[in-house]
Amino acid sequence: MTGLAQPASPLSVGSLTQLTLSLLAIVALILAISWALKRLKLTPARGSGGIAVLDELNLGPRDRIVLLRVGESQVLIGVGAAGLVSLTPLATPIEIKAAAPVVPFAERLKDMMKRSGGGA
């Protein structure tokens, strides 16, 4: 006998518990990132040629005002727990300032790595 310990079975209770906890942690991380992207408005712009969401103003946890572009006109609607409420079509369109262009994550990471001296 060499005195070496036998490796743990991959189907042991400890291995299955560790696997389950790891999978739960990954799912929780995915849900947290999804929630953060929604809250920080980092999701891609919604809408196509005909209808688009131009801007939103949160009034409370479940209530907000949304400015929509429908064709060539703009419409304000209220969104709440009770549903959608048409507030008013706008006679004069509101000018929306263009947001700063979104830099892809890969480019930002490269820049940060160059600054810290750890990149290629």
Phi and psi in radians as a Rosetta constraint file:
Dihedral C 1 N 2 CA 2 C 2 CIRCULARHARMONIC -1.647 0.35
Dihedral N 2 CA 2 C 2 N 3 CIRCULARHARMONIC -0.269 0.35
Dihedral C 2 N 3 CA 3 C 3 CIRCULARHARMONIC 1.472 0.35
Dihedral N 3 CA 3 C 3 N 4 CIRCULARHARMONIC 0.188 0.35
Dihedral C 3 N 4 CA 4 C 4 CIRCULARHARMONIC -1.429 0.35
Dihedral N 4 CA 4 C 4 N 5 CIRCULARHARMONIC 2.450 0.35
Dihedral C 4 N 5 CA 5 C 5 CIRCULARHARMONIC -1.337 0.35
Dihedral N 5 CA 5 C 5 N 6 CIRCULARHARMONIC 2.524 0.35
Dihedral C 5 N 6 CA 6 C 6 CIRCULARHARMONIC -1.252 0.35
Dihedral N 6 CA 6 C 6 N 7 CIRCULARHARMONIC 2.445 0.35
Dihedral C 6 N 7 CA 7 C 7 CIRCULARHARMONIC -1.153 0.35
Dihedral N 7 CA 7 C 7 N 8 CIRCULARHARMONIC 2.591 0.35
Dihedral C 7 N 8 CA 8 C 8 CIRCULARHARMONIC -1.164 0.35
Dihedral N 8 CA 8 C 8 N 9 CIRCULARHARMONIC 2.501 0.35
Dihedral C 8 N 9 CA 9 C 9 CIRCULARHARMONIC -1.182 0.35
Dihedral N 9 CA 9 C 9 N 10 CIRCULARHARMONIC 2.408 0.35
Dihedral C 9 N 10 CA 10 C 10 CIRCULARHARMONIC -1.161 0.35
Dihedral N 10 CA 10 C 10 N 11 CIRCULARHARMONIC -0.247 0.35
Dihedral C 10 N 11 CA 11 C 11 CIRCULARHARMONIC -1.806 0.35
Dihedral N 11 CA 11 C 11 N 12 CIRCULARHARMONIC 0.325 0.35
Dihedral C 11 N 12 CA 12 C 12 CIRCULARHARMONIC -1.289 0.35
Dihedral N 12 CA 12 C 12 N 13 CIRCULARHARMONIC 2.841 0.35
Dihedral C 12 N 13 CA 13 C 13 CIRCULARHARMONIC -1.067 0.35
Dihedral N 13 CA 13 C 13 N 14 CIRCULARHARMONIC -0.704 0.35
Dihedral C 13 N 14 CA 14 C 14 CIRCULARHARMONIC -1.122 0.35
Dihedral N 14 CA 14 C 14 N 15 CIRCULARHARMONIC -0.725 0.35
Dihedral C 14 N 15 CA 15 C 15 CIRCULARHARMONIC -1.163 0.35
Dihedral N 15 CA 15 C 15 N 16 CIRCULARHARMONIC -0.760 0.35
Dihedral C 15 N 16 CA 16 C 16 CIRCULARHARMONIC -1.155 0.35
Dihedral N 16 CA 16 C 16 N 17 CIRCULARHARMONIC -0.652 0.35
Dihedral C 16 N 17 CA 17 C 17 CIRCULARHARMONIC -1.127 0.35
Dihedral N 17 CA 17 C 17 N 18 CIRCULARHARMONIC -0.775 0.35
Dihedral C 17 N 18 CA 18 C 18 CIRCULARHARMONIC -1.103 0.35
Dihedral N 18 CA 18 C 18 N 19 CIRCULARHARMONIC -0.729 0.35
Dihedral C 18 N 19 CA 19 C 19 CIRCULARHARMONIC -1.093 0.35
Dihedral N 19 CA 19 C 19 N 20 CIRCULARHARMONIC -0.792 0.35
Dihedral C 19 N 20 CA 20 C 20 CIRCULARHARMONIC -1.095 0.35
Dihedral N 20 CA 20 C 20 N 21 CIRCULARHARMONIC -0.792 0.35
Dihedral C 20 N 21 CA 21 C 21 CIRCULARHARMONIC -1.129 0.35
Dihedral N 21 CA 21 C 21 N 22 CIRCULARHARMONIC -0.657 0.35
Dihedral C 21 N 22 CA 22 C 22 CIRCULARHARMONIC -1.129 0.35
Dihedral N 22 CA 22 C 22 N 23 CIRCULARHARMONIC -0.760 0.35
Dihedral C 22 N 23 CA 23 C 23 CIRCULARHARMONIC -1.131 0.35
Dihedral N 23 CA 23 C 23 N 24 CIRCULARHARMONIC -0.707 0.35
Dihedral C 23 N 24 CA 24 C 24 CIRCULARHARMONIC -1.108 0.35
Dihedral N 24 CA 24 C 24 N 25 CIRCULARHARMONIC -0.685 0.35
Dihedral C 24 N 25 CA 25 C 25 CIRCULARHARMONIC -1.126 0.35
Dihedral N 25 CA 25 C 25 N 26 CIRCULARHARMONIC -0.690 0.35
Dihedral C 25 N 26 CA 26 C 26 CIRCULARHARMONIC -1.171 0.35
Dihedral N 26 CA 26 C 26 N 27 CIRCULARHARMONIC -0.766 0.35
Dihedral C 26 N 27 CA 27 C 27 CIRCULARHARMONIC -1.100 0.35
Dihedral N 27 CA 27 C 27 N 28 CIRCULARHARMONIC -0.734 0.35
Dihedral C 27 N 28 CA 28 C 28 CIRCULARHARMONIC -1.093 0.35
Dihedral N 28 CA 28 C 28 N 29 CIRCULARHARMONIC -0.693 0.35
Dihedral C 28 N 29 CA 29 C 29 CIRCULARHARMONIC -1.128 0.35
Dihedral N 29 CA 29 C 29 N 30 CIRCULARHARMONIC -0.735 0.35
Dihedral C 29 N 30 CA 30 C 30 CIRCULARHARMONIC -1.085 0.35
Dihedral N 30 CA 30 C 30 N 31 CIRCULARHARMONIC -0.769 0.35
Dihedral C 30 N 31 CA 31 C 31 CIRCULARHARMONIC -1.134 0.35
Dihedral N 31 CA 31 C 31 N 32 CIRCULARHARMONIC -0.684 0.35
Dihedral C 31 N 32 CA 32 C 32 CIRCULARHARMONIC -1.145 0.35
Dihedral N 32 CA 32 C 32 N 33 CIRCULARHARMONIC -0.726 0.35
Dihedral C 32 N 33 CA 33 C 33 CIRCULARHARMONIC -1.148 0.35
Dihedral N 33 CA 33 C 33 N 34 CIRCULARHARMONIC -0.718 0.35
Dihedral C 33 N 34 CA 34 C 34 CIRCULARHARMONIC -1.064 0.35
Dihedral N 34 CA 34 C 34 N 35 CIRCULARHARMONIC -0.792 0.35
Dihedral C 34 N 35 CA 35 C 35 CIRCULARHARMONIC -1.079 0.35
Dihedral N 35 CA 35 C 35 N 36 CIRCULARHARMONIC -0.772 0.35
Dihedral C 35 N 36 CA 36 C 36 CIRCULARHARMONIC -1.122 0.35
Dihedral N 36 CA 36 C 36 N 37 CIRCULARHARMONIC -0.700 0.35
Dihedral C 36 N 37 CA 37 C 37 CIRCULARHARMONIC -1.115 0.35
Dihedral N 37 CA 37 C 37 N 38 CIRCULARHARMONIC -0.672 0.35
Dihedral C 37 N 38 CA 38 C 38 CIRCULARHARMONIC -1.170 0.35
Dihedral N 38 CA 38 C 38 N 39 CIRCULARHARMONIC -0.747 0.35
Dihedral C 38 N 39 CA 39 C 39 CIRCULARHARMONIC -1.205 0.35
Dihedral N 39 CA 39 C 39 N 40 CIRCULARHARMONIC -0.615 0.35
Dihedral C 39 N 40 CA 40 C 40 CIRCULARHARMONIC -1.576 0.35
Dihedral N 40 CA 40 C 40 N 41 CIRCULARHARMONIC 0.044 0.35
Dihedral C 40 N 41 CA 41 C 41 CIRCULARHARMONIC 0.996 0.35
Dihedral N 41 CA 41 C 41 N 42 CIRCULARHARMONIC 0.682 0.35
Dihedral C 41 N 42 CA 42 C 42 CIRCULARHARMONIC -1.654 0.35
Dihedral N 42 CA 42 C 42 N 43 CIRCULARHARMONIC 0.100 0.35
Dihedral C 42 N 43 CA 43 C 43 CIRCULARHARMONIC -1.359 0.35
Dihedral N 43 CA 43 C 43 N 44 CIRCULARHARMONIC 2.707 0.35
Dihedral C 43 N 44 CA 44 C 44 CIRCULARHARMONIC -1.077 0.35
Dihedral N 44 CA 44 C 44 N 45 CIRCULARHARMONIC 2.690 0.35
Dihedral C 44 N 45 CA 45 C 45 CIRCULARHARMONIC -1.081 0.35
Dihedral N 45 CA 45 C 45 N 46 CIRCULARHARMONIC 2.416 0.35
Dihedral C 45 N 46 CA 46 C 46 CIRCULARHARMONIC -1.621 0.35
Dihedral N 46 CA 46 C 46 N 47 CIRCULARHARMONIC 2.689 0.35
Dihedral C 46 N 47 CA 47 C 47 CIRCULARHARMONIC 1.988 0.35
Dihedral N 47 CA 47 C 47 N 48 CIRCULARHARMONIC 2.795 0.35
Dihedral C 47 N 48 CA 48 C 48 CIRCULARHARMONIC -2.218 0.35
Dihedral N 48 CA 48 C 48 N 49 CIRCULARHARMONIC -2.716 0.35
Dihedral C 48 N 49 CA 49 C 49 CIRCULARHARMONIC -1.082 0.35
Dihedral N 49 CA 49 C 49 N 50 CIRCULARHARMONIC -0.679 0.35
Dihedral C 49 N 50 CA 50 C 50 CIRCULARHARMONIC -1.450 0.35
Dihedral N 50 CA 50 C 50 N 51 CIRCULARHARMONIC -0.806 0.35
Dihedral C 50 N 51 CA 51 C 51 CIRCULARHARMONIC -2.276 0.35
Dihedral N 51 CA 51 C 51 N 52 CIRCULARHARMONIC 2.380 0.35
Dihedral C 51 N 52 CA 52 C 52 CIRCULARHARMONIC -2.593 0.35
Dihedral N 52 CA 52 C 52 N 53 CIRCULARHARMONIC 2.557 0.35
Dihedral C 52 N 53 CA 53 C 53 CIRCULARHARMONIC -1.471 0.35
Dihedral N 53 CA 53 C 53 N 54 CIRCULARHARMONIC 2.056 0.35
Dihedral C 53 N 54 CA 54 C 54 CIRCULARHARMONIC -1.568 0.35
Dihedral N 54 CA 54 C 54 N 55 CIRCULARHARMONIC -0.710 0.35
Dihedral C 54 N 55 CA 55 C 55 CIRCULARHARMONIC -2.798 0.35
Dihedral N 55 CA 55 C 55 N 56 CIRCULARHARMONIC 2.782 0.35
Dihedral C 55 N 56 CA 56 C 56 CIRCULARHARMONIC -2.390 0.35
Dihedral N 56 CA 56 C 56 N 57 CIRCULARHARMONIC 2.610 0.35
Dihedral C 56 N 57 CA 57 C 57 CIRCULARHARMONIC -2.304 0.35
Dihedral N 57 CA 57 C 57 N 58 CIRCULARHARMONIC 2.003 0.35
Dihedral C 57 N 58 CA 58 C 58 CIRCULARHARMONIC -1.356 0.35
Dihedral N 58 CA 58 C 58 N 59 CIRCULARHARMONIC 2.231 0.35
Dihedral C 58 N 59 CA 59 C 59 CIRCULARHARMONIC -1.775 0.35
Dihedral N 59 CA 59 C 59 N 60 CIRCULARHARMONIC -0.344 0.35
Dihedral C 59 N 60 CA 60 C 60 CIRCULARHARMONIC -3.001 0.35
Dihedral N 60 CA 60 C 60 N 61 CIRCULARHARMONIC -3.013 0.35
Dihedral C 60 N 61 CA 61 C 61 CIRCULARHARMONIC -1.106 0.35
Dihedral N 61 CA 61 C 61 N 62 CIRCULARHARMONIC -0.503 0.35
Dihedral C 61 N 62 CA 62 C 62 CIRCULARHARMONIC -2.186 0.35
Dihedral N 62 CA 62 C 62 N 63 CIRCULARHARMONIC 0.009 0.35
Dihedral C 62 N 63 CA 63 C 63 CIRCULARHARMONIC -2.075 0.35
Dihedral N 63 CA 63 C 63 N 64 CIRCULARHARMONIC 2.423 0.35
Dihedral C 63 N 64 CA 64 C 64 CIRCULARHARMONIC -2.728 0.35
Dihedral N 64 CA 64 C 64 N 65 CIRCULARHARMONIC 2.821 0.35
Dihedral C 64 N 65 CA 65 C 65 CIRCULARHARMONIC -1.900 0.35
Dihedral N 65 CA 65 C 65 N 66 CIRCULARHARMONIC 2.356 0.35
Dihedral C 65 N 66 CA 66 C 66 CIRCULARHARMONIC -2.149 0.35
Dihedral N 66 CA 66 C 66 N 67 CIRCULARHARMONIC 2.334 0.35
Dihedral C 66 N 67 CA 67 C 67 CIRCULARHARMONIC -1.739 0.35
Dihedral N 67 CA 67 C 67 N 68 CIRCULARHARMONIC 2.056 0.35
Dihedral C 67 N 68 CA 68 C 68 CIRCULARHARMONIC -1.903 0.35
Dihedral N 68 CA 68 C 68 N 69 CIRCULARHARMONIC 2.538 0.35
Dihedral C 68 N 69 CA 69 C 69 CIRCULARHARMONIC -1.813 0.35
Dihedral N 69 CA 69 C 69 N 70 CIRCULARHARMONIC 2.109 0.35
Dihedral C 69 N 70 CA 70 C 70 CIRCULARHARMONIC -2.096 0.35
Dihedral N 70 CA 70 C 70 N 71 CIRCULARHARMONIC 1.824 0.35
Dihedral C 70 N 71 CA 71 C 71 CIRCULARHARMONIC 1.142 0.35
Dihedral N 71 CA 71 C 71 N 72 CIRCULARHARMONIC -2.085 0.35
Dihedral C 71 N 72 CA 72 C 72 CIRCULARHARMONIC -1.742 0.35
Dihedral N 72 CA 72 C 72 N 73 CIRCULARHARMONIC -0.081 0.35
Dihedral C 72 N 73 CA 73 C 73 CIRCULARHARMONIC -1.897 0.35
Dihedral N 73 CA 73 C 73 N 74 CIRCULARHARMONIC 2.902 0.35
Dihedral C 73 N 74 CA 74 C 74 CIRCULARHARMONIC -2.075 0.35
Dihedral N 74 CA 74 C 74 N 75 CIRCULARHARMONIC 2.544 0.35
Dihedral C 74 N 75 CA 75 C 75 CIRCULARHARMONIC -2.354 0.35
Dihedral N 75 CA 75 C 75 N 76 CIRCULARHARMONIC 2.375 0.35
Dihedral C 75 N 76 CA 76 C 76 CIRCULARHARMONIC -1.673 0.35
Dihedral N 76 CA 76 C 76 N 77 CIRCULARHARMONIC 2.290 0.35
Dihedral C 76 N 77 CA 77 C 77 CIRCULARHARMONIC -2.263 0.35
Dihedral N 77 CA 77 C 77 N 78 CIRCULARHARMONIC 2.679 0.35
Dihedral C 77 N 78 CA 78 C 78 CIRCULARHARMONIC -1.788 0.35
Dihedral N 78 CA 78 C 78 N 79 CIRCULARHARMONIC 2.364 0.35
Dihedral C 78 N 79 CA 79 C 79 CIRCULARHARMONIC -2.106 0.35
Dihedral N 79 CA 79 C 79 N 80 CIRCULARHARMONIC 2.171 0.35
Dihedral C 79 N 80 CA 80 C 80 CIRCULARHARMONIC -2.635 0.35
Dihedral N 80 CA 80 C 80 N 81 CIRCULARHARMONIC -2.969 0.35
Dihedral C 80 N 81 CA 81 C 81 CIRCULARHARMONIC -1.111 0.35
Dihedral N 81 CA 81 C 81 N 82 CIRCULARHARMONIC -0.530 0.35
Dihedral C 81 N 82 CA 82 C 82 CIRCULARHARMONIC -1.399 0.35
Dihedral N 82 CA 82 C 82 N 83 CIRCULARHARMONIC -0.228 0.35
Dihedral C 82 N 83 CA 83 C 83 CIRCULARHARMONIC 2.175 0.35
Dihedral N 83 CA 83 C 83 N 84 CIRCULARHARMONIC -2.688 0.35
Dihedral C 83 N 84 CA 84 C 84 CIRCULARHARMONIC -1.691 0.35
Dihedral N 84 CA 84 C 84 N 85 CIRCULARHARMONIC 2.447 0.35
Dihedral C 84 N 85 CA 85 C 85 CIRCULARHARMONIC -2.280 0.35
Dihedral N 85 CA 85 C 85 N 86 CIRCULARHARMONIC 2.148 0.35
Dihedral C 85 N 86 CA 86 C 86 CIRCULARHARMONIC -1.299 0.35
Dihedral N 86 CA 86 C 86 N 87 CIRCULARHARMONIC 2.073 0.35
Dihedral C 86 N 87 CA 87 C 87 CIRCULARHARMONIC -1.503 0.35
Dihedral N 87 CA 87 C 87 N 88 CIRCULARHARMONIC -1.027 0.35
Dihedral C 87 N 88 CA 88 C 88 CIRCULARHARMONIC -2.961 0.35
Dihedral N 88 CA 88 C 88 N 89 CIRCULARHARMONIC 2.492 0.35
Dihedral C 88 N 89 CA 89 C 89 CIRCULARHARMONIC -1.389 0.35
Dihedral N 89 CA 89 C 89 N 90 CIRCULARHARMONIC 2.507 0.35
Dihedral C 89 N 90 CA 90 C 90 CIRCULARHARMONIC -1.622 0.35
Dihedral N 90 CA 90 C 90 N 91 CIRCULARHARMONIC 2.277 0.35
Dihedral C 90 N 91 CA 91 C 91 CIRCULARHARMONIC -1.247 0.35
Dihedral N 91 CA 91 C 91 N 92 CIRCULARHARMONIC -0.689 0.35
Dihedral C 91 N 92 CA 92 C 92 CIRCULARHARMONIC -1.994 0.35
Dihedral N 92 CA 92 C 92 N 93 CIRCULARHARMONIC 2.102 0.35
Dihedral C 92 N 93 CA 93 C 93 CIRCULARHARMONIC -1.078 0.35
Dihedral N 93 CA 93 C 93 N 94 CIRCULARHARMONIC 2.541 0.35
Dihedral C 93 N 94 CA 94 C 94 CIRCULARHARMONIC -1.522 0.35
Dihedral N 94 CA 94 C 94 N 95 CIRCULARHARMONIC 2.326 0.35
Dihedral C 94 N 95 CA 95 C 95 CIRCULARHARMONIC -1.358 0.35
Dihedral N 95 CA 95 C 95 N 96 CIRCULARHARMONIC 2.192 0.35
Dihedral C 95 N 96 CA 96 C 96 CIRCULARHARMONIC -1.786 0.35
Dihedral N 96 CA 96 C 96 N 97 CIRCULARHARMONIC 2.159 0.35
Dihedral C 96 N 97 CA 97 C 97 CIRCULARHARMONIC -1.196 0.35
Dihedral N 97 CA 97 C 97 N 98 CIRCULARHARMONIC 2.395 0.35
Dihedral C 97 N 98 CA 98 C 98 CIRCULARHARMONIC -1.203 0.35
Dihedral N 98 CA 98 C 98 N 99 CIRCULARHARMONIC 2.291 0.35
Dihedral C 98 N 99 CA 99 C 99 CIRCULARHARMONIC -1.283 0.35
Dihedral N 99 CA 99 C 99 N 100 CIRCULARHARMONIC 2.783 0.35
Dihedral C 99 N 100 CA 100 C 100 CIRCULARHARMONIC -1.078 0.35
Dihedral N 100 CA 100 C 100 N 101 CIRCULARHARMONIC 2.466 0.35
Dihedral C 100 N 101 CA 101 C 101 CIRCULARHARMONIC -1.074 0.35
Dihedral N 101 CA 101 C 101 N 102 CIRCULARHARMONIC 2.462 0.35
Dihedral C 101 N 102 CA 102 C 102 CIRCULARHARMONIC -1.427 0.35
Dihedral N 102 CA 102 C 102 N 103 CIRCULARHARMONIC 2.138 0.35
Dihedral C 102 N 103 CA 103 C 103 CIRCULARHARMONIC -1.513 0.35
Dihedral N 103 CA 103 C 103 N 104 CIRCULARHARMONIC 2.248 0.35
Dihedral C 103 N 104 CA 104 C 104 CIRCULARHARMONIC -1.010 0.35
Dihedral N 104 CA 104 C 104 N 105 CIRCULARHARMONIC 2.587 0.35
Dihedral C 104 N 105 CA 105 C 105 CIRCULARHARMONIC -1.006 0.35
Dihedral N 105 CA 105 C 105 N 106 CIRCULARHARMONIC -0.692 0.35
Dihedral C 105 N 106 CA 106 C 106 CIRCULARHARMONIC -1.062 0.35
Dihedral N 106 CA 106 C 106 N 107 CIRCULARHARMONIC -0.710 0.35
Dihedral C 106 N 107 CA 107 C 107 CIRCULARHARMONIC -1.189 0.35
Dihedral N 107 CA 107 C 107 N 108 CIRCULARHARMONIC -0.712 0.35
Dihedral C 107 N 108 CA 108 C 108 CIRCULARHARMONIC -1.113 0.35
Dihedral N 108 CA 108 C 108 N 109 CIRCULARHARMONIC -0.681 0.35
Dihedral C 108 N 109 CA 109 C 109 CIRCULARHARMONIC -1.133 0.35
Dihedral N 109 CA 109 C 109 N 110 CIRCULARHARMONIC -0.746 0.35
Dihedral C 109 N 110 CA 110 C 110 CIRCULARHARMONIC -1.040 0.35
Dihedral N 110 CA 110 C 110 N 111 CIRCULARHARMONIC -0.778 0.35
Dihedral C 110 N 111 CA 111 C 111 CIRCULARHARMONIC -1.069 0.35
Dihedral N 111 CA 111 C 111 N 112 CIRCULARHARMONIC -0.758 0.35
Dihedral C 111 N 112 CA 112 C 112 CIRCULARHARMONIC -1.149 0.35
Dihedral N 112 CA 112 C 112 N 113 CIRCULARHARMONIC -0.666 0.35
Dihedral C 112 N 113 CA 113 C 113 CIRCULARHARMONIC -1.197 0.35
Dihedral N 113 CA 113 C 113 N 114 CIRCULARHARMONIC -0.627 0.35
Dihedral C 113 N 114 CA 114 C 114 CIRCULARHARMONIC -1.132 0.35
Dihedral N 114 CA 114 C 114 N 115 CIRCULARHARMONIC -0.725 0.35
Dihedral C 114 N 115 CA 115 C 115 CIRCULARHARMONIC -1.128 0.35
Dihedral N 115 CA 115 C 115 N 116 CIRCULARHARMONIC -0.674 0.35
Dihedral C 115 N 116 CA 116 C 116 CIRCULARHARMONIC -1.482 0.35
Dihedral N 116 CA 116 C 116 N 117 CIRCULARHARMONIC -0.108 0.35
Dihedral C 116 N 117 CA 117 C 117 CIRCULARHARMONIC 1.410 0.35
Dihedral N 117 CA 117 C 117 N 118 CIRCULARHARMONIC 0.249 0.35
Dihedral C 117 N 118 CA 118 C 118 CIRCULARHARMONIC -1.868 0.35
Dihedral N 118 CA 118 C 118 N 119 CIRCULARHARMONIC 0.158 0.35
Dihedral C 118 N 119 CA 119 C 119 CIRCULARHARMONIC -1.943 0.35
Dihedral N 119 CA 119 C 119 N 120 CIRCULARHARMONIC 3.114 0.35
